[in-house]
Amino acid sequence: MDHAQSFAVVVLIAALVGSVAVASHRLTERTRIPAPALFLVAAAIASDLFPSLTPRSVTATQDVVTVALVALLFDGGMNIGWRRFRTAAGAIVWTGVAGTFVTAAGITVAAHWLAGFGWQGALLLGAALSPTDPAVVFSVLGRKEISGRSGTLLEGESGANDPVGITLMAALLSAGSHTGAAAVGKGVAVFTEQMVIGAAVGVAGAWALGWLIRKVPLPSEGLYPLRTLAGAFVIFGVAAVAHGSGFLAVFTAGILLGDVRAPYKAEIERVHASLAAIAEIVAFIALGLTIPLHTFAHEHAWGAGVVLAVLLALVIRPAAMALLLPPIRLRTGERVFIALSGLKGAVPILLGSYALTSNVSHAQRIYDVVFVVVALSVIVQGAAVPALARWCRIPMHTTELEPWAVGVRLRSRPEGLSRWQIVPGSAADGSLVADLDLPDEVWISLAIRNDQPLPVTARTRLQAGDQILALTDTTRPDAAAHLFTRPVT
């Protein structure tokens, strides 16, 4: 009975912490302090005040965070989807891969010459701090979505450079036992192998999982999201066992599955979004509990961390983007916004923990400096992102929550159903339905205005912001889209 009661206390504490963590998202909207910063710093302080909370094994924490990252990257890939990704695929791959290497090189030089790290430690620090974090960007923006190519590029780069950074760290640690040209060759071989196998498994896994969710029915609605979740972890596991990047595999699979039409797709997406939110909380709290704040003064982590954080945010990242962004068609404001919005998060701390378990020299100092850089990036730089977006004139719109739904269930997949939102200045803005030059095969079945269904007749006057649901020809689903989604020139 004593064990049952002690376990109940643990469950109660975990539930209370989870409830407070979920509620903290409302606090971030008022204070502009990103939620991940609250989780990370609060957990680090708690582990110092109550040493019994510190995990006994860093490896166990790495495993927990790895599971959380699989959920985060898979959901992030589905949010982007193939249609959005392909509009900026070259730019995302270019900034995600080349940007990681250029940023890592800049941090390495700064860590060696300014923070006093040896070349090995500086290289590991550069690899750890090179990836950005999509979860932090989403938390910073709240319910605001970035319009245009800059939003897709920022989200895609943040998701793509996580697997690249993790693979780069693995390659450096694998090459640690070699010297000279042998070390370089080993590192390049490991990196290439993980990237190629990870991408291949992601594509194949997306095809197989897509076929399953479209063609193989299940007896219960609740099983569909569970099958997709299990499939994501199968893809990760297969890639990792094959010596590939499991993180790249699940991110690739998420992108390819994002636009797949399948039964219960909305339910699948909602469940994965909820799991990603929980995974974010778990990852930052788990990593925060491993941070020994009392060692920072001894390891001289504060000074080195502050210097690297400032250089990374204001010099290294902007310089890297200045080199990489010219071939990409963007406005000046979009270039500045992307250059100054490279926020750090859970992945750099996870990579820093790999140095601890690999027994490299000055591993504790590397880990402590990574925490300082991430904390400053999330708190200071993250809080400034909304103001930076306004200054750079980045178009953003607030997505209001829609807790109520109207719909019908069908046994077969609906064909020829399209949904458009009327933009200001379009042909439909202010026009009667009867006056629209609608093709014969297009029939407006429903409109939604101010969150309420609107009866549609020939005399209904439409206006900007209305949501239009229409039945269309399956061979030309977008035949009338220009009337609603494009301003008249």
C-alpha positions as CSV (number, residue, x, y, z in Angstrom):
1,M,0.0,0.0,0.0
2,D,2.9,2.3,0.7
3,H,4.2,1.9,-2.8
4,A,0.8,2.6,-4.3
5,Q,0.5,5.8,-2.2
6,S,4.0,7.0,-3.2
7,F,3.3,6.3,-6.8
8,A,0.0,8.2,-6.5
9,V,2.0,11.2,-5.2
10,V,4.3,11.0,-8.2
11,V,1.3,10.8,-10.6
12,L,-0.3,13.8,-8.8
13,I,2.9,15.9,-9.0
14,A,3.4,15.0,-12.7
15,A,-0.3,15.9,-13.5
16,L,0.0,19.2,-11.6
17,V,3.2,20.1,-13.4
18,G,1.6,19.2,-16.8
19,S,-1.5,21.3,-16.0
20,V,0.7,24.3,-15.1
21,A,2.8,23.8,-18.2
22,V,-0.3,23.8,-20.4
23,A,-1.7,26.8,-18.7
24,S,1.6,28.7,-19.1
25,H,0.8,29.2,-22.8
26,R,-1.7,31.7,-21.7
27,L,0.9,33.5,-19.6
28,T,3.3,33.7,-22.6
29,E,0.7,35.6,-24.6
30,R,0.7,38.3,-21.9
31,T,4.4,38.4,-20.9
32,R,5.9,37.6,-24.4
33,I,8.2,35.1,-22.7
34,P,8.1,31.9,-24.8
35,A,6.6,28.9,-23.0
36,P,9.8,26.7,-23.7
37,A,11.8,29.2,-21.7
38,L,9.5,28.8,-18.7
39,F,9.8,25.0,-18.9
40,L,13.5,25.0,-19.3
41,V,14.5,27.6,-16.6
42,A,11.9,26.4,-14.1
43,A,13.2,22.8,-14.4
44,A,16.8,23.8,-14.1
45,I,16.1,25.9,-10.9
46,A,14.0,23.0,-9.5
47,S,16.8,20.5,-10.0
48,D,19.2,22.7,-8.1
49,L,16.7,23.3,-5.2
50,F,15.7,19.7,-5.0
51,P,18.7,17.5,-6.2
52,S,16.5,14.4,-6.0
53,L,14.8,15.6,-9.2
54,T,18.0,15.4,-11.2
55,P,17.9,12.3,-13.5
56,R,20.3,9.6,-12.5
57,S,21.2,8.9,-16.1
58,V,21.7,11.5,-18.9
59,T,21.2,8.6,-21.4
60,A,17.7,8.1,-20.1
61,T,16.9,11.8,-20.6
62,Q,18.3,11.5,-24.1
63,D,16.0,8.7,-24.9
64,V,13.0,10.6,-23.5
65,V,13.9,13.7,-25.6
66,T,14.5,11.5,-28.7
67,V,10.9,10.2,-28.4
68,A,9.6,13.7,-28.0
69,L,11.5,14.9,-31.1
70,V,10.1,12.2,-33.2
71,A,6.6,13.4,-32.4
72,L,7.6,17.1,-32.9
73,L,9.3,16.6,-36.2
74,F,6.6,14.3,-37.7
75,D,3.9,16.9,-36.7
76,G,6.0,19.7,-38.0
77,G,6.5,18.0,-41.3
78,M,2.7,17.4,-41.7
79,N,2.0,21.1,-40.9
80,I,4.3,22.1,-43.8
81,G,3.0,19.5,-46.2
82,W,4.3,18.7,-49.7
83,R,2.4,21.5,-51.4
84,R,4.0,24.2,-49.3
85,F,7.3,22.5,-49.2
86,R,7.7,22.1,-52.9
87,T,7.3,25.9,-53.4
88,A,10.5,26.5,-51.5
89,A,12.1,23.0,-51.5
90,G,15.4,24.2,-52.9
91,A,15.7,27.1,-50.5
92,I,14.8,24.9,-47.5
93,V,17.4,22.3,-48.4
94,W,20.0,24.9,-49.2
95,T,19.5,26.9,-45.9
96,G,18.9,23.8,-43.8
97,V,22.0,21.9,-44.9
98,A,24.5,24.6,-45.9
99,G,23.2,27.0,-43.2
100,T,24.0,24.4,-40.6
101,F,27.6,24.0,-41.7
102,V,28.2,27.7,-42.1
103,T,26.7,28.5,-38.7
104,A,28.6,25.7,-37.1
105,A,31.9,27.0,-38.6
106,G,31.3,30.5,-37.3
107,I,30.5,29.3,-33.8
108,T,33.5,27.0,-33.8
109,V,35.9,29.9,-34.6
110,A,34.3,32.1,-32.0
111,A,34.3,29.4,-29.4
112,H,38.0,28.8,-30.0
113,W,39.3,32.3,-30.2
114,L,37.0,34.1,-27.8
115,A,35.7,31.5,-25.3
116,G,39.0,29.6,-25.0
117,F,37.8,26.1,-26.1
118,G,40.2,23.7,-27.8
119,W,39.4,22.9,-31.4
120,Q,37.6,19.6,-30.5
121,G,35.4,21.3,-28.0
122,A,34.8,24.2,-30.3
123,L,33.7,21.9,-33.1
124,L,31.3,20.1,-30.8
125,L,29.9,23.4,-29.5
126,G,29.5,24.6,-33.1
127,A,27.6,21.4,-34.1
128,A,25.4,21.6,-31.0
129,L,24.4,25.2,-31.5
130,S,23.9,25.2,-35.3
131,P,20.3,23.9,-35.5
132,T,17.3,26.2,-34.9
133,D,14.0,25.0,-33.3
134,P,10.6,25.1,-35.0
135,A,8.7,24.5,-31.7
136,V,10.2,27.6,-30.2
137,V,9.3,29.7,-33.2
138,F,5.7,28.5,-33.1
139,S,5.5,29.3,-29.3
140,V,6.9,32.7,-29.9
141,L,4.4,33.6,-32.6
142,G,1.5,32.1,-30.7
143,R,-1.6,32.0,-33.0
144,K,0.1,34.2,-35.6
145,E,1.0,32.6,-38.9
146,I,3.6,34.1,-41.2
147,S,2.4,34.6,-44.8
148,G,4.4,34.3,-47.9
149,R,7.6,32.3,-48.7
150,S,9.5,33.6,-45.6
151,G,7.1,31.6,-43.3
152,T,7.5,28.4,-45.2
153,L,11.3,28.9,-45.5
154,L,11.7,29.6,-41.7
155,E,9.5,26.6,-40.7
156,G,11.2,24.3,-43.3
157,E,14.7,25.3,-42.4
158,S,14.0,24.8,-38.6
159,G,12.7,21.3,-39.3
160,A,15.4,20.4,-41.8
161,N,18.5,21.6,-39.8
162,D,17.6,19.6,-36.7
163,P,18.4,16.2,-38.4
164,V,21.4,17.8,-40.1
165,G,22.7,19.1,-36.8
166,I,22.2,15.8,-35.0
167,T,23.9,13.9,-37.9
168,L,26.8,16.4,-37.9
169,M,27.3,15.8,-34.1
170,A,27.2,12.0,-34.6
171,A,29.8,12.4,-37.4
172,L,32.1,14.5,-35.3
173,L,31.9,12.1,-32.3
174,S,32.5,9.1,-34.7
175,A,35.6,10.8,-36.1
176,G,36.9,11.6,-32.6
177,S,39.0,8.4,-32.5
178,H,40.8,9.3,-35.8
179,T,43.2,12.0,-36.7
180,G,43.9,14.2,-39.7
181,A,42.6,13.2,-43.0
182,A,41.2,9.9,-41.5
183,A,39.0,11.9,-39.1
184,V,37.6,14.1,-42.0
185,G,37.0,11.1,-44.1
186,K,35.2,9.2,-41.3
187,G,33.1,12.2,-40.5
188,V,32.0,12.8,-44.1
189,A,31.2,9.1,-44.6
190,V,29.0,8.9,-41.5
191,F,27.2,12.2,-42.4
192,T,26.5,11.1,-46.0
193,E,25.4,7.7,-45.0
194,Q,22.9,9.0,-42.4
195,M,21.5,11.7,-44.7
196,V,21.0,9.4,-47.7
197,I,19.5,6.5,-45.8
198,G,17.3,8.7,-43.7
199,A,15.9,10.4,-46.7
200,A,15.3,7.2,-48.5
201,V,13.6,5.5,-45.6
202,G,11.4,8.6,-45.1
203,V,10.2,8.5,-48.7
204,A,9.5,4.8,-48.6
205,G,7.9,4.9,-45.2
206,A,5.6,7.8,-46.3
207,W,4.5,5.8,-49.3
208,A,3.8,2.7,-47.2
209,L,2.1,4.5,-44.4
210,G,0.0,6.6,-46.9
211,W,-1.2,3.4,-48.6
212,L,-2.2,1.9,-45.2
213,I,-4.2,4.9,-44.0
214,R,-6.0,5.2,-47.4
215,K,-6.6,1.6,-48.2
216,V,-6.8,-0.4,-44.9
217,P,-9.8,0.3,-42.8
218,L,-9.8,0.0,-39.0
219,P,-12.8,-0.9,-36.7
220,S,-12.6,2.3,-34.6
221,E,-12.0,6.0,-35.3
222,G,-9.6,6.3,-32.4
223,L,-7.3,3.7,-33.9
224,Y,-6.4,5.8,-37.0
225,P,-4.2,8.4,-35.2
226,L,-2.5,5.6,-33.2
227,R,-1.7,3.7,-36.4
228,T,-0.1,6.9,-37.9
229,L,1.9,7.5,-34.6
230,A,3.1,3.9,-34.6
231,G,4.0,4.3,-38.3
232,A,6.1,7.4,-37.5
233,F,8.1,5.5,-34.9
234,V,8.5,2.5,-37.2
235,I,10.0,4.9,-39.8
236,F,12.4,6.3,-37.2
237,G,13.4,2.9,-36.0
238,V,14.0,1.4,-39.5
239,A,16.2,4.4,-40.5
240,A,18.2,4.3,-37.2
241,V,18.8,0.5,-37.4
242,A,19.9,1.0,-41.0
243,H,22.5,3.6,-39.8
244,G,20.5,6.5,-41.2
245,S,19.0,9.6,-39.6
246,G,15.8,8.6,-38.0
247,F,14.9,12.3,-37.4
248,L,15.3,13.1,-41.1
249,A,13.2,10.1,-42.0
250,V,10.2,11.1,-39.8
251,F,10.4,14.8,-40.9
252,T,10.5,13.7,-44.6
253,A,7.6,11.3,-44.1
254,G,5.6,14.0,-42.3
255,I,6.0,16.4,-45.2
256,L,5.0,13.8,-47.8
257,L,1.9,12.8,-45.7
258,G,0.8,16.3,-44.9
259,D,-1.4,16.7,-47.9
260,V,-2.5,13.1,-48.3
261,R,-6.3,12.8,-48.3
262,A,-7.3,9.9,-46.0
263,P,-10.1,8.8,-43.8
264,Y,-10.2,10.6,-40.4
265,K,-7.3,12.9,-41.6
266,A,-8.6,15.8,-39.5
267,E,-8.7,13.6,-36.4
268,I,-5.2,12.3,-37.1
269,E,-3.8,15.8,-37.4
270,R,-5.5,17.0,-34.2
271,V,-4.1,14.1,-32.2
272,H,-0.6,14.6,-33.6
273,A,-0.8,18.3,-32.8
274,S,-1.7,17.5,-29.2
275,L,1.1,15.0,-28.9
276,A,3.6,17.5,-30.3
277,A,2.5,20.1,-27.7
278,I,3.0,17.5,-24.9
279,A,6.3,16.4,-26.4
280,E,7.6,20.0,-26.3
281,I,6.8,20.3,-22.6
282,V,8.4,17.0,-21.8
283,A,11.5,17.7,-23.8
284,F,12.3,21.1,-22.2
285,I,11.4,19.9,-18.7
286,A,13.5,16.7,-19.1
287,L,16.5,18.7,-20.4
288,G,16.1,21.4,-17.8
289,L,16.3,18.9,-15.0
290,T,19.8,17.9,-16.2
291,I,21.2,21.4,-15.9
292,P,23.4,21.9,-12.8
293,L,23.2,25.7,-12.3
294,H,25.6,25.5,-9.3
295,T,28.5,24.5,-11.6
296,F,28.2,27.5,-13.9
297,A,30.5,29.8,-12.0
298,H,33.2,27.1,-11.7
299,E,33.0,26.2,-15.4
300,H,33.0,30.0,-16.4
301,A,29.8,29.2,-18.5
302,W,28.0,32.5,-18.0
303,G,30.6,34.7,-19.7
304,A,31.3,32.4,-22.6
305,G,27.6,31.7,-23.1
306,V,26.6,35.4,-23.2
307,V,29.4,36.2,-25.7
308,L,28.5,33.3,-28.0
309,A,24.7,34.1,-27.7
310,V,25.2,37.7,-28.8
311,L,27.6,36.8,-31.6
312,L,25.3,34.0,-32.8
313,A,22.2,36.2,-32.9
314,L,23.7,39.4,-34.2
315,V,26.8,38.3,-36.2
316,I,27.2,34.6,-37.1
317,R,23.6,33.8,-38.1
318,P,23.0,37.0,-40.1
319,A,26.4,36.6,-41.8
320,A,25.5,33.0,-42.7
321,M,22.1,34.0,-44.1
322,A,23.8,36.9,-46.0
323,L,25.9,34.3,-47.8
324,L,23.1,31.9,-48.5
325,L,20.0,33.9,-49.2
326,P,21.0,36.0,-52.2
327,P,19.9,33.3,-54.7
328,I,16.5,33.1,-53.1
329,R,13.8,35.6,-54.2
330,L,12.9,37.5,-51.0
331,R,12.2,41.0,-50.0
332,T,14.8,42.8,-47.9
333,G,12.5,42.7,-44.9
334,E,12.1,39.0,-45.3
335,R,15.8,38.4,-45.5
336,V,16.4,40.5,-42.3
337,F,13.6,38.6,-40.5
338,I,14.9,35.2,-41.4
339,A,18.5,36.2,-40.5
340,L,17.5,37.4,-37.0
341,S,14.9,34.7,-36.2
342,G,17.2,31.6,-35.8
343,L,16.0,30.6,-32.4
344,K,17.6,27.8,-30.4
345,G,15.8,25.2,-28.4
346,A,15.7,21.6,-27.3
347,V,18.0,20.0,-30.0
348,P,21.1,22.0,-29.1
349,I,20.8,21.0,-25.4
350,L,20.3,17.4,-26.5
351,L,23.4,17.6,-28.7
352,G,25.3,19.1,-25.8
353,S,24.3,16.1,-23.7
354,Y,25.9,13.8,-26.3
355,A,29.3,15.4,-25.4
356,L,28.7,14.4,-21.7
357,T,28.0,10.8,-22.5
358,S,31.0,10.6,-25.0
359,N,33.5,11.5,-22.3
360,V,35.1,14.3,-24.4
361,S,37.3,16.9,-22.6
362,H,35.5,19.8,-21.0
363,A,32.2,18.2,-21.7
364,Q,30.5,19.8,-18.7
365,R,31.5,23.3,-19.8
366,I,30.2,22.6,-23.3
367,Y,26.9,21.5,-21.9
368,D,26.6,24.5,-19.6
369,V,27.5,27.0,-22.3
370,V,24.9,25.5,-24.6
371,F,22.2,26.0,-21.9
372,V,23.2,29.6,-21.5
373,V,23.0,30.3,-25.2
374,V,19.7,28.5,-25.6
375,A,18.1,30.2,-22.6
376,L,19.2,33.7,-23.9
377,S,18.0,32.9,-27.4
378,V,14.6,31.8,-26.3
379,I,14.0,34.5,-23.7
380,V,15.6,37.6,-25.2
381,Q,15.7,36.9,-28.9
382,G,12.4,35.0,-28.9
383,A,10.6,37.8,-27.1
384,A,11.8,40.2,-29.8
385,V,10.5,38.2,-32.8
386,P,7.0,39.6,-32.9
387,A,8.3,43.2,-32.8
388,L,11.0,42.3,-35.4
389,A,8.3,40.9,-37.7
390,R,6.3,44.2,-37.5
391,W,9.5,46.2,-38.1
392,C,10.4,44.1,-41.2
393,R,6.8,44.3,-42.4
394,I,6.3,40.6,-42.5
395,P,2.7,39.8,-43.2
396,M,1.1,37.8,-40.4
397,H,-2.4,37.0,-39.5
398,T,-3.9,35.7,-36.3
399,T,-5.6,32.3,-36.5
400,E,-8.6,32.3,-34.2
401,L,-9.5,29.1,-32.5
402,E,-12.5,27.3,-34.0
403,P,-13.9,25.0,-31.2
404,W,-17.2,24.2,-33.0
405,A,-17.5,22.2,-36.2
406,V,-20.3,21.4,-38.7
407,G,-20.0,18.4,-40.9
408,V,-21.3,15.1,-42.1
409,R,-19.7,11.6,-42.1
410,L,-19.4,9.8,-45.4
411,R,-18.4,6.2,-46.1
412,S,-16.5,7.1,-49.3
413,R,-14.0,9.9,-49.9
414,P,-15.8,13.1,-51.0
415,E,-14.7,14.2,-54.5
416,G,-14.7,17.7,-55.9
417,L,-15.1,19.5,-52.6
418,S,-13.2,22.8,-52.4
419,R,-12.9,25.5,-49.7
420,W,-11.8,29.1,-50.3
421,Q,-11.6,32.3,-48.3
422,I,-12.5,35.5,-50.1
423,V,-9.6,37.9,-50.1
424,P,-10.1,41.7,-50.2
425,G,-10.2,43.1,-53.8
426,S,-11.1,39.7,-55.4
427,A,-14.0,39.4,-57.9
428,A,-16.2,37.9,-55.2
429,D,-15.6,40.7,-52.7
430,G,-18.8,42.7,-52.6
431,S,-20.4,40.8,-55.5
432,L,-23.7,39.0,-55.7
433,V,-23.5,35.3,-56.3
434,A,-25.5,35.7,-59.4
435,D,-23.0,38.2,-60.8
436,L,-20.0,35.9,-60.5
437,D,-18.7,34.3,-63.6
438,L,-18.9,30.8,-62.2
439,P,-18.3,27.8,-64.4
440,D,-21.3,25.5,-64.9
441,E,-19.6,22.7,-62.9
442,V,-19.1,24.9,-59.8
443,W,-21.9,25.1,-57.2
444,I,-21.5,27.2,-54.0
445,S,-23.1,25.0,-51.3
446,L,-22.3,26.9,-48.1
447,A,-20.7,30.2,-46.9
448,I,-19.5,31.0,-43.4
449,R,-19.4,34.6,-42.2
450,N,-18.4,35.7,-38.7
451,D,-18.3,32.1,-37.6
452,Q,-21.9,31.5,-38.6
453,P,-23.3,29.5,-41.6
454,L,-24.7,31.8,-44.2
455,P,-27.6,30.7,-46.5
456,V,-26.5,31.1,-50.2
457,T,-28.8,32.2,-52.9
458,A,-28.4,34.1,-56.2
459,R,-29.0,37.4,-54.3
460,T,-26.5,36.7,-51.5
461,R,-23.8,39.4,-51.5
462,L,-20.4,38.0,-50.6
463,Q,-17.6,39.9,-48.8
464,A,-14.0,39.6,-47.9
465,G,-13.3,37.1,-45.1
466,D,-16.2,34.8,-46.0
467,Q,-15.4,31.1,-46.2
468,I,-16.8,29.4,-49.3
469,L,-17.5,25.7,-49.6
470,A,-18.2,24.6,-53.2
471,L,-18.7,21.5,-55.2
472,T,-16.5,21.4,-58.3
473,D,-15.6,19.2,-61.2
474,T,-13.1,16.6,-60.0
475,T,-10.9,17.2,-63.1
476,R,-10.8,21.0,-62.4
477,P,-11.1,21.5,-58.7
478,D,-9.6,25.0,-58.8
479,A,-11.5,26.3,-61.9
480,A,-13.2,29.1,-59.9
481,A,-10.5,29.6,-57.2
482,H,-9.3,32.8,-58.8
483,L,-12.6,34.5,-58.2
484,F,-12.2,34.2,-54.5
485,T,-8.5,34.1,-53.7
486,R,-6.9,36.6,-56.1
487,P,-7.3,40.4,-56.1
488,V,-8.6,41.8,-59.4
489,T,-5.7,43.6,-61.1
